[in-house]
């Protein structure tokens, strides 16, 4: 059995991970971390996730949560990333990071940590979405620059970042395939009368409503035709199962920075 610690256990993804771990045949939950201000502190992680008791008490102590773990899975907030990495590095525990909204400074922390231990970062743990990343890059490289690119994401009303990390990653891949950068060509949230499309722009639109789990559209539109890639997630467990797939893969890997493309062999 693979011992795993979950960071952010009191959140939506934390609940799904506890359930996925319990349903798996090869993982055991050995540590559960939540914010020091969380009402879940001191409670059984399984009761919080409504899976039944798992005899793992939720703690705010990272070192305690990592004790005995072979791998950690982090779905917390960007503000916690640095401390989570430091704790994992101190115990030499590989870490899977699914936290979104990471800025350049936190990506720099991740790169430094990856010099000491295996770190896998993915804005979306869905296996199908990570295949879609590859398809988006191929389409952007193959189609002429006259094909405009638009990216739409839709998520639940409580999602705090927009565009989603997945949408931004798709934009980064498409821009790179056209020998550019998202910083140079990204256009966000058009409004008003003077919003004509700059040449080579990659446009983003975001919907936040209800309990939408996650939906992404990538549109390549040229004269007389449009190609559209669509991915819809209907159950957050998709991401939990993807995270466990990544956790199985990363154990035994050398220190380095990895992504889901490595897990899929893309």
N, C-alpha and C positions, 0 to 999 in steps of 0.2 A: 504493500500500500504506500501511496505517496502522501506524505504529510504536507498540508498546505495551510498558510495563514492568509486571511482575507482582511485587507485594509479597507475601511469604509463599509463595514458589515451592516450598519444600520440604514443604509440607503437602498434604493430600488435594486441596483445591481448587486449590492451585498446580499440582499435577500435571495435573489436568483442564484447567486453563486453557492450559498449555503444549501439551497435545494438541489442544485446540479451536483455538488460534491456528495450529498447524501444519496442521490440516485445513481451515482457512478459506481463502477465496480472496482476502481483502483485509487480513489482519493479518500483521505481522512482529514477532516477539519481539525487542526490542532491549535489554531490561534485566531482571534477575532478582535479587530481594532476599531474603535469609534472615537469621535471627538470627545475631549474631556467634559464638554458641556452636554453631551448626549444623554437623554433619559435612559438609553439602553445600557449604560455602564453598569456592570455587576450582574446583568441578566444573562440567561442562557441564550447563545446565538441561535439555536434551533427554535426556541420559543419566539424570538423576535421575528424570525423568518417564517414562522407558522408551519414548520416542518415537524414539530415535536422536539423534545430535548435532545441535545447532542453532547451534553456534559462539557461544553466549552464556554467559559465565562467571558463576556465581552469586557475588554480592558482599554484604557487609554495609554497604556505603557507599551511602546513599540517593541522593546526588547523582550518583554514577557510574551507578546503576541507571536514573536518570531521563534521562540524557544522550541527546538525540535522540528522546525519546518524545513522541508527540502526546497520549497519555492513559496514566494509570496505573490499575491494578486492585489493590485492597487486600483480601486475605483473611488478615489476621494476627491479632493479639490486641489487646484494648482498650488495653493498656499502651503499644502502639506507635503508636496513632492520632495522638496529638499530634505526634510527630516526623515521621510520614509526611505529615501535612497541611502541616507547616512546610516540609518539603523540596519538596513539590509546589507550594506557593505561591511559594517562592523561584525556581522555574523556570517558573512560570505554566503548569503542566501540569494539566489537568482530571483529577479523580480519582473513581473508582467505589469505594465502600466497602461491602463485603459482610460485614465483621466484625460479629459479634453480641456481646451482653453489654455494650454501651456504656452507661455511667452518665450521669447528668445533667451532670456536669462535662465529659465528653467530647463530649456533644451540644452543649454550649455552645462548645467549641473548634471543632466542625464548623460551627456557625452563623457564628462569627467568620471562619473561613477562607472560607466561601461568599460573603463580602462582596468577596473579592478574585479568586476563581476559581470555575468551575463545579464543584460537588460533588454527587454523587448517592449517597444512602445507601439501602440496602435490606436488611432482615434476611433476605430471601429473593429470589434473582434469578430464580426460576422465573416465566415469563410467565403460566402458568396460576394460580399462587398469587396473583399480583398482581391478576388478574381476580377471584379469589375474595375478596380484600380488599373489592372493590367490592360483590360480592354479599352479603357479611356485613353491610356497612353498610346496604344497602338492606333486608335482612330485619329487622335490629334496629330500623330506623326504622318499618317497616311493621307489624310484629307488636306486639300489646299487651304491656305490661310484665309481664303474667301469664305470658308465655312465658319460662321459665327458660333461661338460656344456660350451656352447659358447653363447655369447650374441652380437647381431648385432643391431646397430641403424642407421637410415638414416634420415637426415634432410636437410633443405634448406641451401644454401651456406652462409647465414648470421648468422647462429647459432654460438655463441661464445664459447660454452663449449662442450667438448667431453671427454669421452662418455656423453651421455645425462643424466640428473638427473634421468629419468625414467629407463634407462639401469642400472645405478648404484644401484638404489633401487631394481631392480630385482636381481642383483648380491648379494646385502646384504641379501635379503630374502632367496635366494638359499643357500648361505654360512651358514646362521643361521640355516636353516633346516638340515644342515649336521654338526652341532655343531662346526662351524668354524666362521671366520670373513672374510669379503672381504679384509681387510688389509693384511690378511695372505695368501690368495689364488688368489687374482686378478692379471691377466696378461693383459697388455695393449699394443696394437700396435706392434705385432711381426714383426721383420725385421732381415734379415741376415741368417747365416747358422747354428748357434747354438741356435736354438729356439725350441728344443724338449719340449714336454709338461710335466711339473712337475705333479706328482700325485695329484689329487684333485684340480687342477687349474680351475679357471673360467676365460675364455678368453673373451676379448672385442674387437670389431672392429667397426669403425665409418665411415659412408659415409656422406659427405657434398656436396650437388650438387643441382643446379637448385632451384626449388621452392617446394621441397618435404616437405609436412606439418609435417609428422612424421610416422616412421615405425620402429617396433621392432620385432626381431626374438629371441626366446630363444630355443636353441637346446640341447636336451639330447641325446647323441649318445653312444650306447653300441655296443657290438659285434653282428653284424647281423641285427641291427635295430636302427632307429632314430625316436625320438618323437620331433616334432617342434610346438611351439606356435607362432602365428603370429598376430600382431595387426597393422592395417593400418588406419591412420587418413587422410581423404581426404579433410576435411574442418576444419579450425581452430575454427569455431563456436562450434564444439564439446566440446572444452575445456571451452568456455564461458558458455555454458549451464550447464556443470558440476560444474563450479564455482558458478553459481546461485543456483544449487541444494544444494551445501555445505552451501551457505549463508542462505538459508531458514532453514537448519537444525541447524545451530550453534546458531541462536538467541534463547535465553532462556536457553542455556546450562550453567552449572557452569564453573568457571575458570578451565582451564586444557589444555593439549596439545592433539589435535585430528588429525585424518587423514581421508582419504576418506573411509577407511574400517569401521569407525564408522558411516559415513553417510549411507553406504550400509548395515550396520548391519552384517558385516562379523566377 
